[in-house]
Amino acid sequence: MREETLSKRIHLNAFKIAGVGHTAIGLWRHPDSQAHRYKDLSYWLETARTLEKGCFDSLFIADFPGLHDVYNQSSDAAFRDAIAVPLNDPLMAVSAMAAVTEHLGFGVTVSTTYEQPYSFARKMTTLDHLTNGRVGWNIVTSVTGSAARNLGLDRQVPHDERYAIADEFMDAVYKLWEGSWEDDAVVNDPARNMFVDPAKVHAANHHGKYFRVPDAFLCEPSVQRTPVLFQAGASSVGKAFAAKHAEAVFLVDPTVQGMAKLVSEIRALAGGLGRDPSSIKFMAGVSVVTAPSDEEARRKFDELIRYVSVEGTLARQSSLMQLDFGSIDIDRPLEFVETDGIRSFLERFTKGDPDRVWTPRQVAEKMAQSLGAITVVGSPATVADRLEAMMEEADLDGFNLYDHMPLHAMPDFVEHVVPELQRRGRVWTAYEGRTLRENIAGTGSPRLPADHAGAGFRPRSSIKRLHDAVAV
Ligand SMILES: Cc1cc2nc3c(=O)[nH]c(=O)nc-3n(C[C@H](O)[C@H](O)[C@H](O)COP(=O)(O)O)c2cc1C
């Protein structure tokens, strides 16, 4: 019964950045914009409370650890339109948000290209302890050359090699999270003069091509051990990575058909690796503009659209695709070239639809006018109808709602659309799980499932105990 309810449930996540401009570039100019308040803790606490009121699974925070500086080979457009700059660290507000909520999860974006597994794993475990098991990780490989230059490299690592690094990074963190400490390593026993039983702690013993982590993990295991793993791979190596590691996949595609294709491809790849294909949850990026009536929602959307910046969007797409749209004719058809940017974005507008040719200007206009994602505009009933239809058409598990107008878009959604979806029995009226993994996966366990790659790194004795627990 529980599974049946969960499989029909629409998972809700909110998608933000710890800065001003994210996907809907230019809306910072709207007179009601609160985006500049990203640096106030009150902004984050208010957001978290709103999302928990709407029973969202998680708040998701994007990150780009470098400037968007491809357009005209300059970061001027990024500064002018606040495109991921100024940008704060995505992890810092999480403990504070956890203190004012009980159930909401937090997905933070961290790059495998620039972190060290040993220190990164410690940060995530710390957050998992402090949030009581409510942390997720958006695994990214980072696209900007600026991040590479400022984080110790001469130039960007090629696209496919970034994924090879990410794959080894995963092995190293699984060894720390899953393999290093047995469940009963912490004994806290004054009579035996022993806080941790050293026999129950194991060296990570990772000696790879890119990383070396010889010693044991510094942290004792947190509730989830491995944070919930989110990913958004869409290139061929990206899909293979998602199929192996992701527990939830973010989709961004201008068409539902494109999403459906990606969902079926990744589910098939996951099945080929011995994973339950339905255990991967697919969340589609959508921007919802809603109001009590269709007319009011349309007026609100028309008003928003007045402020979007097509040039800013072009500059952002330049960076994501790593193609300088400032130095080419943006009215000529876009052609596929192998860049080290987000390859699938370029593929989508060059090979995605054989009947449609896109120019860079049209791509920017489309992305600007859709507020960076598929846009759904309307009354609560209209929005709910559309979301339900997309769930079926693309075999989705839920949505990643872009917070295009911070402190407005999410409260509108929670006030208007959530009650409608609750009436239809499609979203929760109260949280069912304790941890983010329980809420997202619906398996009743805070731990990675046994068919996941990370579970293979558990020490043998822990595997036996987990099996015993399941058998009981
Ligand atoms: C909803 C969504 C959010 C993303 N957020 C980030 C992000 O915060 N930082 C980042 O570097 N990449 C981000 N990406 C890009 C992905 O990590 C990935 O590079 C992209 O989906 C394309 O995958 P590909 O490289 O396999 O083509 C995001 C992608 C999607 C769909």
The ligand as a Gaussian input file, in Angstrom:
#p B3LYP/6-31G(d) Opt

LIG

0 1
 C       18.688000      20.950000     -12.989000
 C       20.158000      20.965000     -13.241000
 C       20.993000      21.602000     -12.365000
 C       22.359000      21.667000     -12.572000
 N       23.135000      22.341000     -11.697000
 C       24.451000      22.441000     -11.935000
 C       25.255000      23.158000     -11.043000
 O       24.800000      23.700000     -10.049000
 N       26.570000      23.242000     -11.297000
 C       27.143000      22.647000     -12.389000
 O       28.357000      22.753000     -12.545000
 N       26.385000      21.951000     -13.268000
 C       25.073000      21.858000     -13.060000
 N       24.289000      21.169000     -13.943000
 C       24.919000      20.533000     -15.103000
 C       25.081000      19.061000     -14.883000
 O       25.948000      18.812000     -13.820000
 C       25.586000      18.363000     -16.137000
 O       26.849000      18.850000     -16.481000
 C       24.625000      18.623000     -17.255000
 O       23.331000      18.210000     -16.889000
 C       24.990000      17.979000     -18.551000
 O       25.560000      16.781000     -18.419000
 P       26.621000      16.315000     -19.450000
 O       27.885000      17.008000     -19.045000
 O       26.623000      14.841000     -19.217000
 O       26.156000      16.737000     -20.790000
 C       22.923000      21.071000     -13.725000
 C       22.080000      20.408000     -14.631000
 C       20.716000      20.354000     -14.394000
 C       19.853000      19.643000     -15.362000

